[in-house]
Amino acid sequence: MKKKLVIFDLDGTLLYTVPDIAAATNQALAACGWPVHSEAEIASYIGNGINKLFERALPPENRTQEEVLRIRSLFLPYYNEHCADATRPFDGIPELLSAIFSRGIKVAVASNKYHPATVKLMQHFFPQIPFCAVFGEREGVPRKPEPDIVRDILDKAGIHCPDEVLYVGDSGVDMQTAANAGIEAVAVTWGCRSREELSSYSPAHIVDRPEQIARILFQ
């Protein structure tokens, strides 16, 4: 069935955000007296929201809610100021978004990144793209892989048939989200997870380049 809406994950799918997330996380960890991590380690912690990121970054014996919130209080002001320092769109993503929109297909973003940063990054890097919905982690709304964020996007986009929607992401969380929402999934290999890990979730498509998504949509 012809797709009327494409929902994209953000981190690892549209934008390479690891350097700025790692810098903000490490400054917060260091300020609290905890060991810091490499960008590769931080990348492996991303995908389930920033509180889970901080929990994973802490030593196992210190993963308390109090400590997570302390790190969060230092992370947020730093990241809000520096979230676009080294972040960039993946090659081919701006062209893909423009091509999708030019064909009359709606585009949206569903992220586990906290909502204000999600909106800020989309406005900064893709001001020319009129996304029909941009949602990050919001209070009272379950995080992905729960499908609530997808349902909110479908309501805002006026789409009532899941078969008319394509979901694009780079992680198992994204593949589970698509499955829970009953939506066809595309896994991208340029993010934070391996092809082997993505394959284990049996997405409808696995792609290595953004132009392959265009072929799926426009064939």
C-alpha positions as CSV (number, residue, x, y, z in Angstrom):
1,M,0.0,0.0,0.0
2,K,1.2,3.5,-0.8
3,K,2.7,5.2,2.3
4,K,1.2,8.6,3.4
5,L,3.5,9.1,6.4
6,V,7.1,8.2,7.4
7,I,8.0,8.3,11.1
8,F,11.7,8.7,11.9
9,D,13.6,8.1,15.0
10,L,16.1,10.9,15.8
11,D,19.4,9.8,17.4
12,G,21.3,7.4,15.1
13,T,18.7,7.7,12.3
14,L,18.4,11.4,11.3
15,L,21.2,12.8,13.3
16,Y,24.6,11.7,14.5
17,T,24.3,13.0,18.1
18,V,26.8,10.8,20.0
19,P,29.6,13.3,20.5
20,D,27.4,15.9,22.1
21,I,25.5,13.4,24.2
22,A,28.8,11.9,25.3
23,A,30.3,15.3,26.2
24,A,27.3,16.3,28.2
25,T,27.1,13.0,30.0
26,N,30.8,12.9,30.8
27,Q,30.8,16.4,32.2
28,A,27.9,15.5,34.5
29,L,29.5,12.3,35.6
30,A,32.9,14.0,36.3
31,A,31.2,16.7,38.3
32,C,29.6,14.1,40.4
33,G,32.9,12.2,40.9
34,W,32.1,9.2,38.6
35,P,34.2,7.7,35.9
36,V,33.6,8.9,32.3
37,H,33.1,6.8,29.2
38,S,34.2,6.7,25.6
39,E,31.9,7.8,22.8
40,A,31.4,4.2,21.8
41,E,30.4,3.2,25.3
42,I,27.9,6.1,25.5
43,A,26.5,5.2,22.1
44,S,25.7,1.7,23.5
45,Y,23.7,3.3,26.4
46,I,21.5,5.4,24.1
47,G,18.0,4.5,23.1
48,N,15.7,4.3,26.1
49,G,15.8,8.0,27.3
50,I,18.4,10.0,29.2
51,N,17.5,8.6,32.6
52,K,18.3,5.1,31.4
53,L,21.5,6.5,29.8
54,F,22.7,7.9,33.1
55,E,21.7,4.7,34.9
56,R,23.8,2.6,32.5
57,A,26.7,5.1,32.8
58,L,26.9,4.8,36.6
59,P,28.8,2.0,38.4
60,P,26.3,-0.8,39.0
61,E,26.4,-0.4,42.8
62,N,25.5,3.3,42.5
63,R,22.5,3.2,40.1
64,T,20.0,4.9,42.4
65,Q,17.2,7.2,41.3
66,E,18.7,10.0,43.4
67,E,22.1,9.7,41.6
68,V,20.4,9.5,38.2
69,L,18.5,12.7,38.9
70,R,21.6,14.4,40.2
71,I,23.4,13.7,36.9
72,R,20.3,14.7,34.9
73,S,20.3,18.1,36.7
74,L,23.8,18.8,35.4
75,F,23.4,17.2,32.0
76,L,20.3,19.2,30.9
77,P,21.7,22.8,31.0
78,Y,25.0,21.7,29.4
79,Y,23.3,19.7,26.7
80,N,20.7,22.4,26.0
81,E,23.6,24.8,25.3
82,H,25.8,22.4,23.4
83,C,23.4,19.9,21.7
84,A,24.4,21.1,18.2
85,D,28.2,21.6,18.6
86,A,29.3,18.4,16.9
87,T,25.9,16.9,16.0
88,R,25.2,16.6,12.2
89,P,22.7,15.0,9.9
90,F,23.8,11.7,8.4
91,D,24.9,11.9,4.8
92,G,21.9,11.9,2.5
93,I,19.3,12.6,5.2
94,P,18.4,16.2,4.2
95,E,18.0,15.1,0.6
96,L,15.8,12.1,1.6
97,L,13.5,14.3,3.8
98,S,13.1,16.8,0.9
99,A,12.4,14.1,-1.6
100,I,9.7,12.5,0.7
101,F,8.0,15.8,1.3
102,S,8.1,16.7,-2.4
103,R,6.1,13.6,-3.1
104,G,3.4,14.6,-0.8
105,I,4.2,12.2,1.9
106,K,4.1,13.5,5.5
107,V,7.1,13.1,7.8
108,A,7.3,13.0,11.6
109,V,9.8,12.3,14.4
110,A,9.3,9.9,17.3
111,S,12.2,10.0,19.8
112,N,13.1,8.9,23.3
113,K,15.2,12.1,23.6
114,Y,13.5,14.5,26.0
115,H,11.0,16.6,24.1
116,P,12.5,20.1,24.2
117,A,15.8,18.9,22.8
118,T,14.1,16.9,20.1
119,V,12.1,19.9,18.9
120,K,15.2,22.2,19.1
121,L,17.4,19.9,17.0
122,M,14.7,19.4,14.3
123,Q,14.3,23.2,14.0
124,H,18.0,23.7,13.9
125,F,19.0,21.1,11.3
126,F,15.8,20.8,9.2
127,P,14.1,24.2,9.3
128,Q,12.9,23.7,5.7
129,I,11.0,20.5,6.4
130,P,7.4,21.0,7.7
131,F,7.2,17.9,10.0
132,C,3.6,17.1,10.7
133,A,4.6,16.0,14.3
134,V,7.8,16.1,16.3
135,F,7.6,14.2,19.7
136,G,10.3,13.4,22.2
137,E,9.9,11.9,25.6
138,R,7.0,13.7,27.4
139,E,5.8,13.4,30.9
140,G,2.9,11.0,31.3
141,V,3.6,9.3,27.9
142,P,5.3,5.9,28.0
143,R,8.6,5.8,26.1
144,K,9.3,3.7,23.1
145,P,8.9,0.7,22.6
146,E,5.4,1.4,23.9
147,P,3.4,2.6,20.8
148,D,1.8,5.6,22.4
149,I,4.1,8.1,20.7
150,V,3.3,6.6,17.3
151,R,-0.5,6.7,18.0
152,D,-0.1,10.4,19.0
153,I,1.6,11.1,15.6
154,L,-1.0,9.2,13.6
155,D,-3.7,11.3,15.3
156,K,-1.9,14.5,14.6
157,A,-1.3,13.5,11.0
158,G,-4.8,12.4,10.4
159,I,-3.7,8.9,9.4
160,H,-6.0,6.0,10.5
161,C,-4.5,3.0,8.6
162,P,-1.2,1.6,9.9
163,D,-0.5,0.2,6.5
164,E,-0.1,3.7,5.2
165,V,2.8,4.4,7.5
166,L,6.5,3.5,7.5
167,Y,8.7,3.6,10.6
168,V,12.4,4.2,10.3
169,G,14.9,3.6,13.1
170,D,18.3,2.3,14.1
171,S,17.7,0.2,17.2
172,G,15.8,-2.7,18.6
173,V,13.7,-0.3,20.5
174,D,12.6,1.2,17.2
175,M,11.8,-2.2,15.7
176,Q,9.8,-3.1,18.8
177,T,8.0,0.2,18.6
178,A,7.0,-0.4,15.0
179,A,5.9,-3.9,15.8
180,N,3.8,-2.8,18.8
181,A,2.1,-0.2,16.6
182,G,1.5,-2.6,13.8
183,I,3.6,-0.6,11.3
184,E,6.1,-1.7,8.7
185,A,9.6,-1.1,9.9
186,V,12.9,0.0,8.2
187,A,16.1,-0.6,10.1
188,V,19.1,1.6,9.2
189,T,22.6,0.4,9.7
190,W,24.4,3.8,10.1
191,G,23.3,4.3,13.7
192,C,24.3,2.7,17.0
193,R,23.4,-0.9,16.4
194,S,24.8,-3.7,14.3
195,R,23.1,-5.3,11.3
196,E,23.1,-8.6,13.2
197,E,21.3,-7.1,16.1
198,L,18.8,-5.3,13.9
199,S,18.1,-8.5,11.9
200,S,17.1,-10.3,15.1
201,Y,14.0,-8.1,15.2
202,S,12.9,-9.2,11.7
203,P,12.2,-5.7,10.2
204,A,10.6,-5.6,6.8
205,H,13.7,-3.8,5.4
206,I,17.3,-3.2,6.4
207,V,19.1,-0.4,4.6
208,D,22.6,0.9,4.5
209,R,22.0,4.2,2.8
210,P,19.2,6.8,2.9
211,E,18.5,6.6,-0.8
212,Q,17.3,3.0,-0.3
213,I,14.5,4.3,1.8
214,A,13.4,6.5,-1.1
215,R,13.3,3.4,-3.3
216,I,11.1,1.6,-0.8
217,L,8.7,4.5,-0.8
218,F,8.7,5.5,-4.4
219,Q,8.8,2.0,-6.1
